[in-house]
Amino acid sequence: MLQESNPGATTGAKNVFITSLISGALAGTMCDFISFPLDTLKTRLQSQHGFLKSGGFRQLYKGLGPVMIGSAPSASLFFITYETLKIMFQPQIPEQYHVFIHMTAASVGEMVACLIRVPVEVVKQRRQAFLSDAHKLPLRALYRGYGSTVIRDLPFGLIQMPLWEYFKLYWKKHVKRECTPMEGAICGSTSVAISAALTTPLDVAKTRIMLSNVTVGKDEIKISAMLSKIYHDHGFKGLFAGFVPRVCGFTISGFVFFGVYEKVKEICTAVLPP
């Protein structure tokens, strides 16, 4: 027996795809551009080559090109995955367990987005740190930080997205209405700041792996080995190198990112057919 098609469900899924695509692309591009100088300072502070040798305060927008190319598709992929998984599973699970859906959706979204994010990050950070590669980086080198980036971004997403959803839900119940884009942005920047602070050691290790010489062996660029080396050479303080620009940059970019995302999502929802 043939199943009847559900035009409403198809239209809803299409709207989620389009909304997430547009909202994520605009939000990702804008926040990366605005926060780029702080990201550059963070990268140079974390570099094993030293802050001044990696560029100091010079050319803070060096490496912006690849980021502007990769931001839109990376952010879009994340939110398409995240929102689609939410819509698929939330109706089937009681509200008190939705946090697990948010965590799972964020994790899968991060892994998918990293397929684009990682090679972009490798090229960007090597340019930020004034590392001149004589030849084009091989594909293996472009993805050498994939594991460390996923290990960094998974806990980041696991903390950030459920916190964002929780803060919005708490505020929604408090004011007895839906959050405005501005309120969503404040919730987002708070959740991002907390996530950035807690995952800084993983980010330091990821940065050093991406800035390592392309001839370095696999054992030396394992995230556990890199964390151990950083702690051995610089102690606990070394694990939190670049903490201030990282947290400040993420707080600002989180406000811009979620503010733009919520506003564009609101506009797309109003324009697209139900």
N, C-alpha and C positions, 0 to 999 in steps of 0.2 A: 504494500500500500504506500502510495506517495505521500510524503509529509507536506502539509500546507506551508507555504512560505509566509514569513512574518515581516512585512514591509516596514513596520515600526521599528523592529529590532535592527534590521539592516540599515535603515536611515540613522538610527541612534548610534550604531557602531561607526558609520561613515562620518557622522558629525564629531564623534570623539576623536577620530583619526585626524580630521581636518583641523579641529580646534587645537589639539595637542601639537600638531605639526607647526601651525602658525605661531601659537603662543610660545612654545618651547624655543623655536628658532629666533624670534624677536627678543625674548627674555635672555637667552644665552648670549647672543651677539652683543646686546647692550651692556650686560653686566660684565662681560669679559673685557670690553673696551674701557669701561670706567675704572675697573679695579686693576687694570694691567700694570701700572707703575708699582703698586704695592706688591703685586705678584712677582715682578722683576726683582725688587729688593729682597723679597723672601727667598727667591731662588739663589741669589748671590750670597745671602747670609748662610744658606745651607750648603753651598758649594764646597767640596773638598779642596778646591783650588784657592780658596780665600776670597773674601768680599771685594777687596780692591783689585786683585788680579782678574776677578770675574766681571769687572766693570764699575764697581762702586756705585756712585750716583749718576753715572753717565748714561745717556741714551736709554732712558727708562721704558721707551716703547719699542726697543729692539726685539724682534721676534714676533711682532704683532701680526704680520702677514698670514702665517699658517693658522693662527688662532681665529682670525676673521673668516678663514675658509672653513675651519672645522667646527666652530662654535654652534652654528645653526643646525647642521645635521646631527651632531652629538646630543644637543639638548632636546631636539625633536624626537630622536630615537628613545631617549630616556622617558619622556612624558607619554609618548605613544604606548610604550610598553607598560608603564606604571598605571596609566588611566584605564587601559584595556583590561589588565588583570583585575583592577579594582571593580570594574563594571561586571566582569565575568563571575567573580566569586563573592562579592559583598552581599548580593541578594540571597545567597544560599547559606550564609553564616550569621549567627546572632551578633548584634552590634557590639557586645562586650568583647568579642574575639576579633573585631576588625583590625586591631593593632597588628595582628599576625599577618593579615593580608597586606597591610601597608609595608611591613618589614620584608615580606617575600617579594612583593611587587617592586619595591625599591632595589632589592638585591639583584633581581633579574634585569631590571632597567639599567642598573650600573654596569653589569657585565656586557650587555648589548651596546651601550653607549661607549664603552671602553674600546670597542673595535675601531672606532674613529678617533676617540680622545687620546689614546696612547701614542700613535705615531705623531699626532699633532703636538702633544706634550714633549716628546723627545726632541723634535726639531725646534720647537719654541724655546725650551730650556737651554739647549745647547747654544742657540743664538743669544739668549739673555746673558749667558755666562761667557760670551765672546770666545766660544770654542769653534775654531775653524776646521772643518772636515775637508781634507784634500779631495776626497771623492764622495760621490753620492752614497748615503748610508744604505747598506743592504737591508732587505726586508726584515731579516733576523734582528738587526740592530734597532730598527724602528719599533719592533715589538718586544724588545728586551725588557722593557719596564711593564709589560702587560700584567704579569703576576703580581708585582709589587703595587701597581696602581689599583688592581682589583682588590687586593688585600687592604689597601688604604680606603678605597671608596665603598667597599661593602659595609664596614662598620660605620663609616660616615653616613651612608644612606640609611642604615638600620637605626641610627640615632636621629638623623635629621628629619626624614619624612614622617615617621610616627609622631615625633614631637610637634611638627608643623600641623599635622592633622589634629592632634590632641589640643594644642593651643587654640586652633580655630573652633573646635567643637566646644571647648570650655567657654570661649568668648561668646559663641553663638547662644549657648544656654544662658549665659549671664545677661546678655542684652536682648534675648528673645527675638532674634532675627538673624539673617545670613550676614557673614562678615563682608565688609566692604573691601575693595582691592587694597586700600591703605592699611586696614587692619590685618589683612592676609599678609601684606608685606612685612609688617611688624612681627607677626608670628613667625614668618619665614626667616627674617634676619636673626631673631633670637635663637631659633632652632639651629641655624647654620653656625652661629657663633659658638654655641656649646659643642657642636660636632667638630668644628675646626680645632678648638682647643684640645679636645680629647684625642684627636687623631694626628696631632703634630709629629710625634716620633715616627709614625709610619710615613708621613709626608717627607720628612728629612731623609729617611732611608730610600724612598722612591726617587727623590731628586738626585741623590748621589749615584744611584744605579744608572739613571738616565744620562748623567754627566760623566760616567766612567769611560775610560778608553775603550774603543770598539774591540781591542784585542784581549781585553781582560777575560779570564776564564769564568765559566758558569758558577763555580763554587764561590768565587769572590763577589758575585753580584746577587747571591741569594739574600732575601730580605733579612733572614735571621742572622746571617754572617755580617751583613752591613750594619744592623742595629748593634751587634756585639762590638764591632770595630769602632763605631761612633762612641759608644759608651766607654770603651777602653781608652780611646784617644782624648775624649773631651768630657767624660763623665755625664752625669744626669743633665747638666746644662746643655751639652751638645745635642741631646735628643730633642730639645725644644728650641733649636736654632731657628730664627725667623718667626718666633711665636707671635710677636706684636704685629708685624705687618701682615702675617697670615690671618690672624683673628680679625684685625681691623678691616683688611681687604674683604674677607668673607662676610663680615657683618654688613658692610656697604653693598657688596654685590648681592648678598642674600635679600636685602631690602629691595634693590632694583629688580633682581630676577623674579622674585615672587610677586612684587607689585605689578610689573609689566605682564607677567604670566596671568595673574588674576584679572587684570583689566582687559587684556586682549581676549581672554577666555570669555569674559562677560559680554564683550562686543560680538564675538563669533556666535555665542549662544543666542543672542538676540537676533542676529542676522540670518543664521541658518534655519531651515525649516525644522519643526519638531519631529 
